[in-house]
Amino acid sequence: MTHADLLSINNVAARLGLSVHQLRRWELMFGLEIKRGRGQQRQYRQEDLSVLERIKELVEQGWPTSQIRPQLEAEGLITPKLIGLPPTPGNPEVLMESVIGFRNFVERRFIEISKQIDELRQLLISLSLRQELQGERLSPWQPIKEELLPPVKERPPQEITLGPSDVATEAPEVPEQVGQFEEVSDQNYLTVLGKVLDHVGWSDDQADQYCSKNFGVSDWTQLGRSQAEKFIGYLHEQDSEGTEDATA
């Protein structure tokens, strides 16, 4: 091989699409023997270029750094070395090269796994939509069935009077019985119970004593809805009996 056949590190970097720094790092990591010319300038032979091309291919495939040189030796691209004493632990250069190689490997694997996760997600969405269209299972995006909707309460029509009225405005009727209070719900049952207690003239102490005796609750404001409804029913019975006695 003539001197004209030798390549400089800049030429090799341009051919492989790598940086000069990357070539120097691989030379150190994989123990490559690159010929040196005048001024210790690296001179790459065609065999060196083949080895570097193979290293680039293995790195792009995600091979661990520790397995690349044994693979090159198995393929006959480089001559196996008789390894003597191991390098001194904690060598900064060796540690740095190892960290860089491991980081590059992890980054590539992370990208590959992310792509696989995206593909699985798209496949799951496609299968779910197909099952929904075929009616195999319920879909959270399908319209709610009518029987699942809460019933709509219709209010009776009210007469509206336009203009001034000749009839004197009457005061609103005050309920005379407990049963005339508004419907009990989860939000207003304690309010309704309080109004009923005021209506029948019970004090808080009387209500607390009744609740402690019948429900095991010392404070009537701590009742649940079902307990409050039972208490309201009891007060309704007492109020009805009192009204009948007064009428008689």
Backbone hydrogen bonds in HBPLUS format (Angstrom, degrees):
<---DONOR---> <-ACCEPTOR-->    atom                        ^
c    i                          cat <-CA-CA->   ^        H-A-AA   ^      H-
h    n   atom  resd res      DA  || num        DHA   H-A  angle D-A-AA Bond
n    s   type  num  typ     dist DA aas  dist angle  dist       angle   num
A0005-ASP N   A0002-THR O   3.03 MM   3  5.41 142.7  2.18 105.7 115.9     1
A0006-LEU N   A0003-HIS O   3.21 MM   3  5.42 154.9  2.28 104.2 111.6     2
A0007-LEU N   A0044-TYR O   2.89 MM  37  4.90 162.6  1.92 137.7 143.6     3
A0044-TYR N   A0007-LEU O   2.76 MM  37  4.90 166.0  1.78 151.5 150.1     4
A0012-VAL N   A0008-SER O   3.06 MM   4  6.37 162.4  2.09 154.7 159.4     5
A0013-ALA N   A0009-ILE O   2.98 MM   4  6.07 157.3  2.03 141.2 147.7     6
A0014-ALA N   A0010-ASN O   3.06 MM   4  6.24 153.3  2.13 143.3 150.0     7
A0015-ARG N   A0011-ASN O   2.99 MM   4  6.26 156.9  2.05 148.4 154.5     8
A0016-LEU N   A0012-VAL O   3.02 MM   4  6.20 163.6  2.05 155.3 158.7     9
A0017-GLY N   A0013-ALA O   2.93 MM   4  5.73 121.1  2.28 136.6 150.3    10
A0018-LEU N   A0013-ALA O   2.97 MM   5  4.84 148.4  2.07 140.0 145.4    11
A0022-GLN N   A0019-SER O   3.08 MM   3  5.11 119.3  2.46  93.8 108.3    12
A0023-LEU N   A0019-SER O   3.18 MM   4  6.60 153.2  2.26 148.7 154.9    13
A0024-ARG N   A0020-VAL O   3.09 MM   4  6.38 161.1  2.13 153.1 157.8    14
A0025-ARG N   A0021-HIS O   2.97 MM   4  6.16 151.4  2.05 144.9 153.2    15
A0026-TRP N   A0022-GLN O   2.99 MM   4  6.23 156.5  2.05 149.8 155.1    16
A0027-GLU N   A0023-LEU O   3.03 MM   4  6.21 154.4  2.10 145.3 152.4    17
A0028-LEU N   A0024-ARG O   3.17 MM   4  6.43 149.4  2.27 142.5 149.4    18
A0029-MET N   A0025-ARG O   2.86 MM   4  6.08 162.4  1.90 151.6 157.1    19
A0030-PHE N   A0026-TRP O   2.93 MM   4  5.81 172.1  1.94 151.4 153.3    20
A0032-LEU N   A0027-GLU O   3.14 MM   5  4.82 141.4  2.30 126.2 136.0    21
A0043-GLN N   A0035-LYS O   2.78 MM   8  5.35 157.0  1.84 160.3 157.1    22
A0037-GLY N   A0041-GLN O   2.74 MM   4  5.17 161.7  1.77 147.7 153.6    23
A0040-GLN N   A0037-GLY O   3.11 MM   3  5.33 132.8  2.34 137.8 131.3    24
A0041-GLN N   A0038-ARG O   3.33 MM   3  6.01 155.9  2.39 114.8 119.2    25
A0049-LEU N   A0045-ARG O   3.07 MM   4  6.44 151.8  2.15 146.1 153.7    26
A0050-SER N   A0046-GLN O   3.03 MM   4  6.34 149.8  2.13 145.2 152.6    27
A0051-VAL N   A0047-GLU O   3.06 MM   4  6.37 156.0  2.12 147.7 153.7    28
A0052-LEU N   A0048-ASP O   3.02 MM   4  6.27 160.9  2.05 150.3 155.1    29
A0053-GLU N   A0049-LEU O   2.96 MM   4  6.15 152.5  2.04 144.9 152.5    30
A0054-ARG N   A0050-SER O   3.03 MM   4  6.28 153.2  2.11 145.2 152.0    31
A0055-ILE N   A0051-VAL O   2.93 MM   4  6.23 153.7  2.00 148.2 156.0    32
A0056-LYS N   A0052-LEU O   2.94 MM   4  6.14 162.3  1.97 148.7 153.1    33
A0057-GLU N   A0053-GLU O   3.05 MM   4  6.30 151.8  2.13 140.8 148.3    34
A0058-LEU N   A0054-ARG O   2.97 MM   4  6.25 160.8  2.01 152.7 156.8    35
A0059-VAL N   A0055-ILE O   2.92 MM   4  6.11 161.3  1.95 155.3 160.5    36
A0060-GLU N   A0056-LYS O   3.03 MM   4  6.18 160.2  2.07 147.0 152.1    37
A0061-GLN N   A0057-GLU O   3.10 MM   4  6.31 132.6  2.33 137.1 149.7    38
A0061-GLN N   A0058-LEU O   3.16 MM   3  5.03 129.4  2.43  90.9 104.6    39
A0063-TRP N   A0058-LEU O   3.09 MM   5  5.58 168.3  2.10 155.4 152.5    40
A0062-GLY N   A0059-VAL O   3.01 MM   3  5.19 156.8  2.07 105.2 112.5    41
A0067-GLN N   A0064-PRO O   3.09 MM   3  5.57 154.3  2.16 113.1 120.5    42
A0068-ILE N   A0065-THR O   3.34 MM   3  5.47 157.6  2.40 104.8 111.1    43
A0071-GLN N   A0067-GLN O   3.20 MM   4  6.25 147.4  2.31 135.9 144.6    44
A0072-LEU N   A0068-ILE O   2.93 MM   4  6.27 153.4  2.00 152.4 160.2    45
A0073-GLU N   A0069-ARG O   2.90 MM   4  6.18 155.1  1.96 156.7 163.7    46
A0074-ALA N   A0070-PRO O   2.88 MM   4  6.09 150.7  1.96 141.1 149.5    47
A0075-GLU N   A0071-GLN O   2.98 MM   4  6.20 144.0  2.11 143.6 152.8    48
A0077-LEU N   A0072-LEU O   2.99 MM   5  5.38 148.6  2.09 165.5 161.6    49
A0076-GLY N   A0073-GLU O   3.09 MM   3  5.03 154.1  2.16  99.1 107.1    50
A0095-LEU N   A0091-ASN O   2.93 MM   4  6.08 171.2  1.94 164.9 167.8    51
A0096-MET N   A0092-PRO O   2.89 MM   4  5.96 159.3  1.93 146.0 152.0    52
A0097-GLU N   A0093-GLU O   2.98 MM   4  6.17 164.7  2.00 150.1 154.0    53
A0098-SER N   A0094-VAL O   2.95 MM   4  6.13 156.4  2.01 149.1 155.9    54
A0099-VAL N   A0095-LEU O   2.91 MM   4  6.12 160.9  1.94 151.5 156.5    55
A0100-ILE N   A0096-MET O   2.93 MM   4  6.13 163.2  1.95 152.7 157.2    56
A0101-GLY N   A0097-GLU O   2.95 MM   4  6.09 163.7  1.98 146.8 151.5    57
A0102-PHE N   A0098-SER O   2.91 MM   4  6.08 162.0  1.95 150.2 155.3    58
A0103-ARG N   A0099-VAL O   2.88 MM   4  6.03 157.2  1.93 148.0 154.6    59
A0104-ASN N   A0100-ILE O   3.00 MM   4  6.22 162.5  2.03 151.2 155.3    60
A0105-PHE N   A0101-GLY O   3.06 MM   4  6.26 156.6  2.11 145.3 151.8    61
A0106-VAL N   A0102-PHE O   2.92 MM   4  6.15 161.8  1.95 152.3 156.8    62
A0107-GLU N   A0103-ARG O   2.93 MM   4  6.13 160.6  1.97 152.1 157.3    63
A0108-ARG N   A0104-ASN O   3.08 MM   4  6.30 160.7  2.12 147.1 151.7    64
A0109-ARG N   A0105-PHE O   2.99 MM   4  6.24 162.5  2.02 151.3 156.3    65
A0110-PHE N   A0106-VAL O   2.85 MM   4  5.98 153.4  1.92 148.9 156.5    66
A0111-ILE N   A0107-GLU O   3.06 MM   4  6.30 157.9  2.11 147.6 152.6    67
A0112-GLU N   A0108-ARG O   3.03 MM   4  6.30 161.1  2.07 149.6 154.7    68
A0113-ILE N   A0109-ARG O   2.88 MM   4  6.07 165.1  1.91 152.6 156.3    69
A0114-SER N   A0110-PHE O   2.92 MM   4  6.04 156.2  1.97 146.8 153.6    70
A0115-LYS N   A0111-ILE O   3.06 MM   4  6.30 156.0  2.12 147.2 152.9    71
A0116-GLN N   A0112-GLU O   3.05 MM   4  6.36 155.6  2.12 147.0 153.8    72
A0117-ILE N   A0113-ILE O   2.90 MM   4  6.16 153.8  1.97 150.0 157.1    73
A0118-ASP N   A0114-SER O   3.00 MM   4  6.26 159.5  2.05 149.0 154.1    74
A0119-GLU N   A0115-LYS O   2.98 MM   4  6.25 156.1  2.04 147.9 154.5    75
A0120-LEU N   A0116-GLN O   2.96 MM   4  6.21 158.3  2.00 148.3 153.9    76
A0121-ARG N   A0117-ILE O   2.89 MM   4  6.11 154.2  1.96 149.2 156.7    77
A0122-GLN N   A0118-ASP O   2.98 MM   4  6.21 161.0  2.02 150.4 154.7    78
A0123-LEU N   A0119-GLU O   2.97 MM   4  6.18 154.1  2.04 145.6 153.1    79
A0124-LEU N   A0120-LEU O   2.91 MM   4  6.12 156.1  1.97 148.0 153.9    80
A0125-ILE N   A0121-ARG O   3.00 MM   4  6.26 158.5  2.05 149.4 154.9    81
A0126-SER N   A0122-GLN O   2.99 MM   4  6.18 159.3  2.03 146.5 152.1    82
A0127-LEU N   A0123-LEU O   2.96 MM   4  6.20 163.1  1.99 151.6 155.7    83
A0128-SER N   A0124-LEU O   2.95 MM   4  6.09 157.7  2.00 147.5 153.9    84
A0129-LEU N   A0125-ILE O   2.95 MM   4  6.14 166.0  1.97 152.9 156.3    85
A0130-ARG N   A0126-SER O   2.98 MM   4  6.15 154.9  2.04 145.8 153.2    86
A0131-GLN N   A0127-LEU O   2.99 MM   4  6.21 158.0  2.04 147.9 153.1    87
A0132-GLU N   A0128-SER O   2.96 MM   4  6.20 154.3  2.02 148.4 155.9    88
A0133-LEU N   A0129-LEU O   2.94 MM   4  6.14 161.3  1.97 151.0 155.4    89
A0134-GLN N   A0130-ARG O   3.06 MM   4  6.23 146.5  2.17 142.7 151.7    90
A0136-GLU N   A0131-GLN O   2.89 MM   5  5.18 156.6  1.94 159.4 156.7    91
A0135-GLY N   A0132-GLU O   3.07 MM   3  5.03 154.7  2.13 100.0 107.6    92
A0142-GLN N   A0139-SER O   3.17 MM   3  5.37 163.6  2.20 108.6 113.6    93
A0148-LEU N   A0145-LYS O   3.09 MM   3  5.55 148.9  2.19 109.7 118.8    94
A0149-LEU N   A0146-GLU O   3.19 MM   3  5.41 152.0  2.27 105.0 113.1    95
A0180-GLN N   A0177-GLN O   3.22 MM   3  5.76 166.1  2.24 114.3 118.5    96
A0181-PHE N   A0178-VAL O   3.21 MM   3  6.03 169.5  2.22 129.0 129.0    97
A0191-THR N   A0188-ASN O   3.04 MM   3  5.14 116.2  2.47  99.1 115.2    98
A0192-VAL N   A0188-ASN O   2.91 MM   4  6.20 162.9  1.94 163.5 168.0    99
A0193-LEU N   A0189-TYR O   2.96 MM   4  6.12 157.9  2.01 141.7 148.3   100
A0194-GLY N   A0190-LEU O   2.91 MM   4  6.09 155.6  1.97 143.6 149.9   101
A0195-LYS N   A0191-THR O   3.04 MM   4  6.36 155.0  2.11 147.7 154.0   102
A0196-VAL N   A0192-VAL O   2.94 MM   4  6.23 153.5  2.01 149.8 157.5   103
A0197-LEU N   A0193-LEU O   2.90 MM   4  6.17 158.8  1.94 152.7 158.2   104
A0198-ASP N   A0194-GLY O   3.03 MM   4  6.31 157.6  2.08 146.4 152.1   105
A0199-HIS N   A0195-LYS O   2.87 MM   4  6.09 148.1  1.97 141.5 151.2   106
A0200-VAL N   A0196-VAL O   2.93 MM   4  6.22 158.6  1.97 157.3 160.6   107
A0201-GLY N   A0197-LEU O   2.92 MM   4  5.89 121.6  2.27 136.6 151.6   108
A0202-TRP N   A0197-LEU O   2.94 MM   5  5.11 147.9  2.04 148.8 150.8   109
A0207-ALA N   A0203-SER O   3.06 MM   4  6.35 160.5  2.10 149.1 154.6   110
A0208-ASP N   A0204-ASP O   2.82 MM   4  6.03 154.6  1.88 148.8 156.1   111
A0209-GLN N   A0205-ASP O   2.92 MM   4  6.12 158.2  1.97 149.4 155.0   112
A0210-TYR N   A0206-GLN O   3.02 MM   4  6.25 158.5  2.07 147.5 153.1   113
A0211-CYS N   A0207-ALA O   2.97 MM   4  6.16 160.3  2.01 147.5 153.1   114
A0212-SER N   A0208-ASP O   2.88 MM   4  6.01 155.4  1.95 148.0 154.8   115
A0213-LYS N   A0209-GLN O   3.08 MM   4  6.19 152.2  2.16 143.1 149.9   116
A0214-ASN N   A0210-TYR O   2.95 MM   4  6.06 160.4  1.98 151.0 156.3   117
A0215-PHE N   A0211-CYS O   2.76 MM   4  5.13 150.3  1.85 134.4 143.2   118
A0216-GLY N   A0211-CYS O   3.04 MM   5  6.32 114.9  2.48 146.4 155.2   119
A0217-VAL N   A0211-CYS O   3.35 MM   6  5.46 167.5  2.36 116.4 115.0   120
A0222-GLN N   A0219-ASP O   2.97 MM   3  5.59 165.3  1.99 121.0 125.2   121
A0223-LEU N   A0220-TRP O   3.37 MM   3  5.55 163.0  2.40 110.4 110.5   122
A0228-ALA N   A0224-GLY O   2.87 MM   4  6.06 158.6  1.92 152.1 158.9   123
A0229-GLU N   A0225-ARG O   2.87 MM   4  6.13 153.0  1.94 152.4 159.6   124
A0230-LYS N   A0226-SER O   3.08 MM   4  6.36 153.6  2.16 143.0 149.5   125
A0231-PHE N   A0227-GLN O   2.94 MM   4  6.22 157.6  1.99 149.2 155.6   126
A0232-ILE N   A0228-ALA O   2.84 MM   4  6.07 159.5  1.88 150.3 155.8   127
A0233-GLY N   A0229-GLU O   2.87 MM   4  6.10 153.3  1.95 143.9 151.4   128
A0234-TYR N   A0230-LYS O   2.94 MM   4  6.24 151.1  2.03 145.7 153.5   129
A0235-LEU N   A0231-PHE O   2.94 MM   4  6.27 162.0  1.97 152.2 157.0   130
A0236-HIS N   A0232-ILE O   2.83 MM   4  6.03 146.9  1.94 144.5 154.4   131
A0237-GLU N   A0233-GLY O   2.99 MM   4  6.29 154.5  2.05 145.4 151.1   132
A0238-GLN N   A0234-TYR O   2.95 MM   4  6.28 162.7  1.98 152.6 157.3   133
A0239-ASP N   A0235-LEU O   2.80 MM   4  5.95 156.0  1.86 146.5 153.5   134
A0240-SER N   A0236-HIS O   2.86 MM   4  6.05 153.2  1.93 146.9 154.0   135
A0241-GLU N   A0237-GLU O   2.95 MM   4  6.16 162.7  1.98 151.4 155.8   136
A0242-GLY N   A0238-GLN O   3.01 MM   4  6.19 155.6  2.07 143.8 150.6   137
A0243-THR N   A0239-ASP O   3.01 MM   4  6.21 147.4  2.12 140.9 149.5   138
A0244-GLU N   A0240-SER O   2.96 MM   4  6.24 157.4  2.02 151.4 157.0   139
A0245-ASP N   A0241-GLU O   3.02 MM   4  6.24 158.7  2.06 148.2 153.7   140
A0246-ALA N   A0242-GLY O   3.06 MM   4  6.24 157.4  2.11 141.9 147.8   141
A0247-THR N   A0243-THR O   3.02 MM   4  6.22 147.0  2.13 142.3 151.1   142
A0248-ALA N   A0244-GLU O   2.95 MM   4  6.16 155.8  2.01 149.5 155.8   143
